[in-house]
Amino acid sequence: MLFDEHGLAVGATTQAALDHYDRAIDELLHFRAECDASSGAALTEDPRFAMGHVLAAYLGLLTTEPDDARAARERFAAFRTAAPDLLPRERAHVEAVQRLLDGDFLACGALLGRIAEEYPRDALALLVGHQIDFFTGDARNLRDRIGGALSAWREDDRHYGHLLGMYAFGLEEAGHYDRSEQVGLQAVELNPRDVWGIHAVVHTYEMQGRFRDGLTYLDDRLPDWSAGTFFNVHTWWHYSLYALEAGDDARAIEVYDSVLAGSSTAMELLDAAALLWRLYLEGDVRAERWAALADAWEPKMNVPFYAFNDMHAVMSYVGAGRLAEAEKLIASREAYLNGAHTTTNHLMTARVGLPVCQALVAYGRQDHDRVVDLLYPIRHRVNEFGGSHAQRDAVQKTLLEAALRSGRPELARVLVSERINVRPCSPYNWLKQSALADRLGDSGAAAVSRARAADLLKA
């Protein structure tokens, strides 16, 4: 019987296959692209290695790319037809993978939770479960899935810091900002190249409006996160958000042109769209950049797979002025909803994805009343189609901008008041308070709010 790095029994027939598998898990925890090669090497060494097949399937599914998912489904079906006798933990993982392949994110997450209860040192179950919680916007599970396993780990475990990094992100999404910062900083101290831990600290500063702290933190650790992983683009996106909040649009665009432009994966494309959309809401269209982004999204939208991606593709079509393509995507999703489906994405699309996409097109048509009508009823449940608070803020900003432009000052007042009282240190929030006062004809209040924003920018 062989045991993996974390002391769990595996059905690998050779130590070499197991070594490749352990290396792949380590690389995955570091978000390094090499995890694919190490996973493949494990299966080359032992083609019947169950956990090797499980890992390969998870890797194919977590990209949120329909083509990757299709290939993973075919490979895993071939494995299952000739699967060897499996250990109990391996059987549980095979079942969890199958639920994910079938499109049931929630059932997969629940099964991974049961695995972690019995095997709290199963790093793969914890990591994949954590990503499932992210894809489904489940803040409580982002926190508690990892928190419930931590007591089974020791501080001298090589990957203990990575668990802390995941836990810090869960704490942040659940609103425990002081504790999140503390745990995230500890994770990065244990492993300076823990990009998910760095990411958790960055999210904490974002939620607290500490954009200067965020820029300094990222600048000080630039070599640790800016290259060598498939997560560096997303962290650069966070860097750009800080720059926008600091009033440095030129810096954000410089980052876009040097890092985000030319993105090819869905995860990178959504970051690119999310940055340009924030500029678009302020009247900065950047049409040539939108055109390239819309072209990149087009081949990925043939089949419904993940509603969160659909939103960012529609942003790109609207930004590029290609409203007919946006309408075509929406029509395909409406047809998808009329079919017989039981997938998590079907529910996401119905409850959040479709109305958000429709609202983005309405915004592109300057039909701001329709934007409000579509987004206001769902504004407290947009987490249901995944992403983080920072990512979903694009939806909330779209609603606010539409309310300001639609002649609904009472609603705009509520939305601005909510934002200011959560993050009074945000220049953006005070600038929107100023815009509202201008629309109400209160030039004095507008001037006070602009001055507050200016003071925050200089602080």
SULBEL-V804688 format. One record per residue. N is the residue number from 1. SS is DSSP state (H for helix, E for strand, L for the rest). PHI is phi in whole degrees, 0 to 359 (NA if undefined). Layout:
# SULBEL-V804688
n=N ss=SS phi=PHI
n=N ss=SS phi=PHI
This chain:
# SULBEL-V804688
n=1 ss=L phi=NA
n=2 ss=E phi=256
n=3 ss=E phi=230
n=4 ss=L phi=282
n=5 ss=L phi=302
n=6 ss=L phi=260
n=7 ss=L phi=86
n=8 ss=L phi=258
n=9 ss=E phi=293
n=10 ss=E phi=226
n=11 ss=L phi=267
n=12 ss=L phi=297
n=13 ss=L phi=266
n=14 ss=L phi=226
n=15 ss=H phi=294
n=16 ss=H phi=298
n=17 ss=H phi=298
n=18 ss=H phi=294
n=19 ss=H phi=298
n=20 ss=H phi=297
n=21 ss=H phi=296
n=22 ss=H phi=300
n=23 ss=H phi=295
n=24 ss=H phi=296
n=25 ss=H phi=297
n=26 ss=H phi=299
n=27 ss=H phi=293
n=28 ss=H phi=294
n=29 ss=H phi=297
n=30 ss=L phi=269
n=31 ss=L phi=58
n=32 ss=L phi=261
n=33 ss=L phi=297
n=34 ss=H phi=296
n=35 ss=H phi=299
n=36 ss=H phi=297
n=37 ss=H phi=294
n=38 ss=H phi=293
n=39 ss=H phi=297
n=40 ss=H phi=296
n=41 ss=H phi=295
n=42 ss=H phi=298
n=43 ss=H phi=284
n=44 ss=H phi=296
n=45 ss=H phi=290
n=46 ss=L phi=217
n=47 ss=L phi=299
n=48 ss=L phi=256
n=49 ss=L phi=288
n=50 ss=H phi=299
n=51 ss=H phi=292
n=52 ss=H phi=295
n=53 ss=H phi=293
n=54 ss=H phi=299
n=55 ss=H phi=299
n=56 ss=H phi=300
n=57 ss=H phi=293
n=58 ss=H phi=302
n=59 ss=H phi=299
n=60 ss=H phi=288
n=61 ss=H phi=266
n=62 ss=L phi=283
n=63 ss=L phi=285
n=64 ss=L phi=59
n=65 ss=L phi=260
n=66 ss=H phi=305
n=67 ss=H phi=294
n=68 ss=H phi=296
n=69 ss=H phi=295
n=70 ss=H phi=298
n=71 ss=H phi=295
n=72 ss=H phi=297
n=73 ss=H phi=298
n=74 ss=H phi=293
n=75 ss=H phi=296
n=76 ss=H phi=288
n=77 ss=H phi=297
n=78 ss=H phi=296
n=79 ss=H phi=298
n=80 ss=H phi=293
n=81 ss=H phi=291
n=82 ss=L phi=233
n=83 ss=L phi=294
n=84 ss=L phi=285
n=85 ss=L phi=298
n=86 ss=L phi=247
n=87 ss=L phi=287
n=88 ss=H phi=306
n=89 ss=H phi=294
n=90 ss=H phi=295
n=91 ss=H phi=298
n=92 ss=H phi=295
n=93 ss=H phi=293
n=94 ss=H phi=300
n=95 ss=H phi=293
n=96 ss=H phi=296
n=97 ss=H phi=300
n=98 ss=H phi=298
n=99 ss=H phi=297
n=100 ss=H phi=292
n=101 ss=H phi=298
n=102 ss=L phi=280
n=103 ss=L phi=90
n=104 ss=L phi=260
n=105 ss=H phi=300
n=106 ss=H phi=293
n=107 ss=H phi=294
n=108 ss=H phi=299
n=109 ss=H phi=299
n=110 ss=H phi=294
n=111 ss=H phi=295
n=112 ss=H phi=295
n=113 ss=H phi=296
n=114 ss=H phi=293
n=115 ss=H phi=299
n=116 ss=H phi=293
n=117 ss=H phi=296
n=118 ss=H phi=276
n=119 ss=L phi=230
n=120 ss=L phi=294
n=121 ss=L phi=262
n=122 ss=L phi=278
n=123 ss=H phi=298
n=124 ss=H phi=292
n=125 ss=H phi=299
n=126 ss=H phi=290
n=127 ss=H phi=294
n=128 ss=H phi=294
n=129 ss=H phi=300
n=130 ss=H phi=298
n=131 ss=H phi=292
n=132 ss=H phi=298
n=133 ss=H phi=297
n=134 ss=H phi=293
n=135 ss=H phi=296
n=136 ss=L phi=256
n=137 ss=L phi=65
n=138 ss=L phi=264
n=139 ss=H phi=296
n=140 ss=H phi=295
n=141 ss=H phi=288
n=142 ss=H phi=304
n=143 ss=H phi=280
n=144 ss=H phi=277
n=145 ss=H phi=301
n=146 ss=H phi=281
n=147 ss=H phi=302
n=148 ss=L phi=288
n=149 ss=L phi=258
n=150 ss=H phi=301
n=151 ss=H phi=293
n=152 ss=H phi=272
n=153 ss=L phi=251
n=154 ss=L phi=251
n=155 ss=L phi=296
n=156 ss=L phi=270
n=157 ss=L phi=294
n=158 ss=L phi=301
n=159 ss=L phi=253
n=160 ss=H phi=301
n=161 ss=H phi=299
n=162 ss=H phi=293
n=163 ss=H phi=297
n=164 ss=H phi=296
n=165 ss=H phi=299
n=166 ss=H phi=295
n=167 ss=H phi=297
n=168 ss=H phi=299
n=169 ss=H phi=295
n=170 ss=H phi=298
n=171 ss=H phi=299
n=172 ss=H phi=297
n=173 ss=H phi=296
n=174 ss=L phi=271
n=175 ss=L phi=93
n=176 ss=L phi=266
n=177 ss=H phi=291
n=178 ss=H phi=297
n=179 ss=H phi=292
n=180 ss=H phi=298
n=181 ss=H phi=298
n=182 ss=H phi=300
n=183 ss=H phi=290
n=184 ss=H phi=297
n=185 ss=H phi=296
n=186 ss=H phi=296
n=187 ss=H phi=300
n=188 ss=H phi=288
n=189 ss=H phi=296
n=190 ss=H phi=290
n=191 ss=L phi=214
n=192 ss=L phi=301
n=193 ss=L phi=259
n=194 ss=L phi=280
n=195 ss=H phi=292
n=196 ss=H phi=288
n=197 ss=H phi=294
n=198 ss=H phi=302
n=199 ss=H phi=300
n=200 ss=H phi=294
n=201 ss=H phi=298
n=202 ss=H phi=299
n=203 ss=H phi=297
n=204 ss=H phi=299
n=205 ss=H phi=294
n=206 ss=H phi=300
n=207 ss=H phi=292
n=208 ss=L phi=266
n=209 ss=L phi=72
n=210 ss=L phi=268
n=211 ss=H phi=290
n=212 ss=H phi=294
n=213 ss=H phi=300
n=214 ss=H phi=297
n=215 ss=H phi=297
n=216 ss=H phi=296
n=217 ss=H phi=299
n=218 ss=H phi=290
n=219 ss=H phi=300
n=220 ss=H phi=293
n=221 ss=L phi=244
n=222 ss=H phi=310
n=223 ss=H phi=295
n=224 ss=H phi=279
n=225 ss=H phi=233
n=226 ss=L phi=276
n=227 ss=L phi=204
n=228 ss=L phi=88
n=229 ss=L phi=223
n=230 ss=L phi=269
n=231 ss=L phi=246
n=232 ss=H phi=294
n=233 ss=H phi=298
n=234 ss=H phi=295
n=235 ss=H phi=291
n=236 ss=H phi=298
n=237 ss=H phi=299
n=238 ss=H phi=299
n=239 ss=H phi=303
n=240 ss=H phi=294
n=241 ss=H phi=298
n=242 ss=H phi=299
n=243 ss=H phi=298
n=244 ss=H phi=299
n=245 ss=H phi=296
n=246 ss=L phi=280
n=247 ss=L phi=80
n=248 ss=L phi=255
n=249 ss=H phi=298
n=250 ss=H phi=297
n=251 ss=H phi=294
n=252 ss=H phi=297
n=253 ss=H phi=292
n=254 ss=H phi=299
n=255 ss=H phi=296
n=256 ss=H phi=302
n=257 ss=H phi=292
n=258 ss=H phi=269
n=259 ss=H phi=234
n=260 ss=H phi=279
n=261 ss=L phi=298
n=262 ss=L phi=85
n=263 ss=L phi=299
n=264 ss=L phi=233
n=265 ss=L phi=273
n=266 ss=H phi=300
n=267 ss=H phi=297
n=268 ss=H phi=283
n=269 ss=H phi=296
n=270 ss=H phi=291
n=271 ss=H phi=296
n=272 ss=H phi=299
n=273 ss=H phi=296
n=274 ss=H phi=295
n=275 ss=H phi=288
n=276 ss=H phi=297
n=277 ss=H phi=294
n=278 ss=H phi=298
n=279 ss=H phi=290
n=280 ss=H phi=301
n=281 ss=H phi=297
n=282 ss=L phi=266
n=283 ss=L phi=88
n=284 ss=L phi=260
n=285 ss=L phi=280
n=286 ss=L phi=55
n=287 ss=H phi=301
n=288 ss=H phi=293
n=289 ss=H phi=288
n=290 ss=H phi=299
n=291 ss=H phi=299
n=292 ss=H phi=295
n=293 ss=H phi=291
n=294 ss=H phi=298
n=295 ss=H phi=299
n=296 ss=H phi=290
n=297 ss=H phi=285
n=298 ss=H phi=309
n=299 ss=L phi=288
n=300 ss=L phi=268
n=301 ss=L phi=254
n=302 ss=L phi=294
n=303 ss=L phi=231
n=304 ss=L phi=292
n=305 ss=L phi=221
n=306 ss=L phi=212
n=307 ss=H phi=300
n=308 ss=H phi=297
n=309 ss=H phi=293
n=310 ss=H phi=305
n=311 ss=H phi=303
n=312 ss=H phi=286
n=313 ss=H phi=295
n=314 ss=H phi=295
n=315 ss=H phi=308
n=316 ss=H phi=293
n=317 ss=H phi=297
n=318 ss=H phi=295
n=319 ss=H phi=300
n=320 ss=L phi=278
n=321 ss=L phi=76
n=322 ss=L phi=261
n=323 ss=H phi=294
n=324 ss=H phi=296
n=325 ss=H phi=292
n=326 ss=H phi=297
n=327 ss=H phi=295
n=328 ss=H phi=296
n=329 ss=H phi=297
n=330 ss=H phi=298
n=331 ss=H phi=298
n=332 ss=H phi=294
n=333 ss=H phi=286
n=334 ss=H phi=295
n=335 ss=H phi=295
n=336 ss=H phi=300
n=337 ss=H phi=292
n=338 ss=H phi=281
n=339 ss=L phi=275
n=340 ss=L phi=269
n=341 ss=L phi=227
n=342 ss=L phi=231
n=343 ss=L phi=277
n=344 ss=H phi=298
n=345 ss=H phi=297
n=346 ss=H phi=300
n=347 ss=H phi=293
n=348 ss=H phi=302
n=349 ss=H phi=296
n=350 ss=H phi=293
n=351 ss=H phi=275
n=352 ss=H phi=226
n=353 ss=H phi=303
n=354 ss=H phi=295
n=355 ss=H phi=298
n=356 ss=H phi=295
n=357 ss=H phi=299
n=358 ss=H phi=297
n=359 ss=H phi=293
n=360 ss=H phi=296
n=361 ss=H phi=294
n=362 ss=H phi=300
n=363 ss=H phi=295
n=364 ss=H phi=299
n=365 ss=L phi=271
n=366 ss=L phi=62
n=367 ss=L phi=267
n=368 ss=H phi=290
n=369 ss=H phi=297
n=370 ss=H phi=293
n=371 ss=H phi=303
n=372 ss=H phi=298
n=373 ss=H phi=299
n=374 ss=H phi=278
n=375 ss=H phi=270
n=376 ss=H phi=300
n=377 ss=H phi=294
n=378 ss=H phi=250
n=379 ss=L phi=297
n=380 ss=L phi=265
n=381 ss=L phi=229
n=382 ss=H phi=293
n=383 ss=H phi=299
n=384 ss=H phi=293
n=385 ss=H phi=253
n=386 ss=L phi=93
n=387 ss=L phi=83
n=388 ss=L phi=255
n=389 ss=H phi=302
n=390 ss=H phi=298
n=391 ss=H phi=291
n=392 ss=H phi=288
n=393 ss=H phi=297
n=394 ss=H phi=300
n=395 ss=H phi=292
n=396 ss=H phi=294
n=397 ss=H phi=292
n=398 ss=H phi=296
n=399 ss=H phi=298
n=400 ss=H phi=298
n=401 ss=H phi=297
n=402 ss=H phi=295
n=403 ss=H phi=296
n=404 ss=H phi=297
n=405 ss=H phi=269
n=406 ss=L phi=267
n=407 ss=L phi=79
n=408 ss=L phi=244
n=409 ss=H phi=298
n=410 ss=H phi=295
n=411 ss=H phi=293
n=412 ss=H phi=301
n=413 ss=H phi=300
n=414 ss=H phi=299
n=415 ss=H phi=294
n=416 ss=H phi=293
n=417 ss=H phi=299
n=418 ss=H phi=302
n=419 ss=H phi=293
n=420 ss=H phi=296
n=421 ss=H phi=283
n=422 ss=H phi=276
n=423 ss=L phi=227
n=424 ss=L phi=291
n=425 ss=L phi=267
n=426 ss=L phi=266
n=427 ss=H phi=302
n=428 ss=H phi=305
n=429 ss=H phi=298
n=430 ss=H phi=289
n=431 ss=H phi=294
n=432 ss=H phi=288
n=433 ss=H phi=297
n=434 ss=H phi=295
n=435 ss=H phi=299
n=436 ss=H phi=296
n=437 ss=H phi=298
n=438 ss=H phi=300
n=439 ss=H phi=293
n=440 ss=L phi=271
n=441 ss=L phi=78
n=442 ss=L phi=260
n=443 ss=H phi=294
n=444 ss=H phi=295
n=445 ss=H phi=296
n=446 ss=H phi=297
n=447 ss=H phi=295
n=448 ss=H phi=298
n=449 ss=H phi=293
n=450 ss=H phi=296
n=451 ss=H phi=294
n=452 ss=H phi=296
n=453 ss=H phi=298
n=454 ss=H phi=296
n=455 ss=H phi=296
n=456 ss=H phi=293
n=457 ss=H phi=293
n=458 ss=H phi=275
n=459 ss=L phi=298
